[in-house]
């Protein structure tokens, strides 16, 4: 009788190991998906910031030109 309990216990542990492996595998897959989503969001944000930086540099250059002309008129 004790041998049956030991076998059942071992079988249960093996079964739990398989279930835990499946859960861990699923968690890793979900984690990889979240990571890929974050990388895509980062790439999109980076692109948007690069575009905004170009616009900002253009505006700054135009303002500097206007200031230079205004300073020359004052002198």
Phi and psi in degrees as GROMACS dihedral restraints (atoms count N, CA, C in turn):
[ dihedral_restraints ]
;  ai    aj    ak    al  type     phi  dphi    fc
    3     4     5     6     1   -65.8    20    10
    4     5     6     7     1   -32.7    20    10
    6     7     8     9     1   -65.9    20    10
    7     8     9    10     1   -38.0    20    10
    9    10    11    12     1   -64.3    20    10
   10    11    12    13     1   -41.2    20    10
   12    13    14    15     1   -63.2    20    10
   13    14    15    16     1   -41.7    20    10
   15    16    17    18     1   -64.2    20    10
   16    17    18    19     1   -42.8    20    10
   18    19    20    21     1   -66.0    20    10
   19    20    21    22     1   -41.5    20    10
   21    22    23    24     1   -63.8    20    10
   22    23    24    25     1   -41.1    20    10
   24    25    26    27     1   -63.9    20    10
   25    26    27    28     1   -43.1    20    10
   27    28    29    30     1   -65.3    20    10
   28    29    30    31     1   -42.4    20    10
   30    31    32    33     1   -62.7    20    10
   31    32    33    34     1   -38.9    20    10
   33    34    35    36     1   -64.9    20    10
   34    35    36    37     1   -40.7    20    10
   36    37    38    39     1   -65.3    20    10
   37    38    39    40     1   -41.4    20    10
   39    40    41    42     1   -63.8    20    10
   40    41    42    43     1   -41.8    20    10
   42    43    44    45     1   -63.1    20    10
   43    44    45    46     1   -40.8    20    10
   45    46    47    48     1   -65.1    20    10
   46    47    48    49     1   -37.7    20    10
   48    49    50    51     1   -61.3    20    10
   49    50    51    52     1   -41.8    20    10
   51    52    53    54     1   -64.9    20    10
   52    53    54    55     1   -43.9    20    10
   54    55    56    57     1   -63.7    20    10
   55    56    57    58     1   -44.7    20    10
   57    58    59    60     1   -62.6    20    10
   58    59    60    61     1   -39.2    20    10
   60    61    62    63     1   -62.6    20    10
   61    62    63    64     1   -42.5    20    10
   63    64    65    66     1   -64.7    20    10
   64    65    66    67     1   -41.3    20    10
   66    67    68    69     1   -64.3    20    10
   67    68    69    70     1   -46.8    20    10
   69    70    71    72     1   -61.4    20    10
   70    71    72    73     1   -41.5    20    10
   72    73    74    75     1   -62.9    20    10
   73    74    75    76     1   -42.2    20    10
   75    76    77    78     1   -65.2    20    10
   76    77    78    79     1   -39.9    20    10
   78    79    80    81     1   -65.0    20    10
   79    80    81    82     1   -40.8    20    10
   81    82    83    84     1   -65.5    20    10
   82    83    84    85     1   -40.1    20    10
   84    85    86    87     1   -64.7    20    10
   85    86    87    88     1   -42.4    20    10
   87    88    89    90     1   -65.4    20    10
   88    89    90    91     1   -39.2    20    10
   90    91    92    93     1   -64.4    20    10
   91    92    93    94     1   -40.6    20    10
   93    94    95    96     1   -64.1    20    10
   94    95    96    97     1   -39.5    20    10
   96    97    98    99     1   -63.9    20    10
   97    98    99   100     1   -45.8    20    10
   99   100   101   102     1   -62.0    20    10
  100   101   102   103     1   -41.1    20    10
  102   103   104   105     1   -62.7    20    10
  103   104   105   106     1   -44.3    20    10
  105   106   107   108     1   -63.6    20    10
  106   107   108   109     1   -40.0    20    10
  108   109   110   111     1   -62.4    20    10
  109   110   111   112     1   -41.0    20    10
  111   112   113   114     1   -66.0    20    10
  112   113   114   115     1   -39.6    20    10
  114   115   116   117     1   -63.7    20    10
  115   116   117   118     1   -40.9    20    10
  117   118   119   120     1   -64.8    20    10
  118   119   120   121     1   -41.4    20    10
  120   121   122   123     1   -64.5    20    10
  121   122   123   124     1   -40.2    20    10
  123   124   125   126     1   -63.5    20    10
  124   125   126   127     1   -43.1    20    10
  126   127   128   129     1   -63.1    20    10
  127   128   129   130     1   -42.1    20    10
  129   130   131   132     1   -64.9    20    10
  130   131   132   133     1   -42.9    20    10
  132   133   134   135     1   -65.1    20    10
  133   134   135   136     1   -41.0    20    10
  135   136   137   138     1   -61.8    20    10
  136   137   138   139     1   -43.3    20    10
  138   139   140   141     1   -63.5    20    10
  139   140   141   142     1   -44.4    20    10
  141   142   143   144     1   -62.1    20    10
  142   143   144   145     1   -41.1    20    10
  144   145   146   147     1   -68.5    20    10
  145   146   147   148     1   -35.2    20    10
  147   148   149   150     1   -65.2    20    10
  148   149   150   151     1   -41.7    20    10
  150   151   152   153     1   -64.9    20    10
  151   152   153   154     1   -42.0    20    10
  153   154   155   156     1   -65.2    20    10
  154   155   156   157     1   -36.1    20    10
  156   157   158   159     1   -63.3    20    10
  157   158   159   160     1   -40.8    20    10
  159   160   161   162     1   -63.1    20    10
  160   161   162   163     1   -44.3    20    10
  162   163   164   165     1   -62.4    20    10
  163   164   165   166     1   -43.7    20    10
  165   166   167   168     1   -62.5    20    10
  166   167   168   169     1   -44.0    20    10
  168   169   170   171     1   -62.4    20    10
  169   170   171   172     1   -38.7    20    10
  171   172   173   174     1   -63.1    20    10
  172   173   174   175     1   -46.0    20    10
  174   175   176   177     1   -63.8    20    10
  175   176   177   178     1   -43.7    20    10
  177   178   179   180     1   -61.7    20    10
  178   179   180   181     1   -43.2    20    10
  180   181   182   183     1   -62.0    20    10
  181   182   183   184     1   -43.9    20    10
  183   184   185   186     1   -63.0    20    10
  184   185   186   187     1   -43.0    20    10
  186   187   188   189     1   -65.2    20    10
  187   188   189   190     1   -38.4    20    10
  189   190   191   192     1   -64.8    20    10
  190   191   192   193     1   -38.2    20    10
  192   193   194   195     1   -64.5    20    10
  193   194   195   196     1   -43.7    20    10
  195   196   197   198     1   -62.8    20    10
  196   197   198   199     1   -42.9    20    10
  198   199   200   201     1   -63.1    20    10
  199   200   201   202     1   -41.8    20    10
  201   202   203   204     1   -61.5    20    10
  202   203   204   205     1   -45.0    20    10
  204   205   206   207     1   -62.8    20    10
  205   206   207   208     1   -42.8    20    10
  207   208   209   210     1   -64.6    20    10
  208   209   210   211     1   -40.7    20    10
  210   211   212   213     1   -64.4    20    10
  211   212   213   214     1   -38.2    20    10
  213   214   215   216     1   -67.6    20    10
  214   215   216   217     1   -34.6    20    10
  216   217   218   219     1   -68.1    20    10
  217   218   219   220     1   -35.8    20    10
  219   220   221   222     1   -69.0    20    10
  220   221   222   223     1   -36.5    20    10
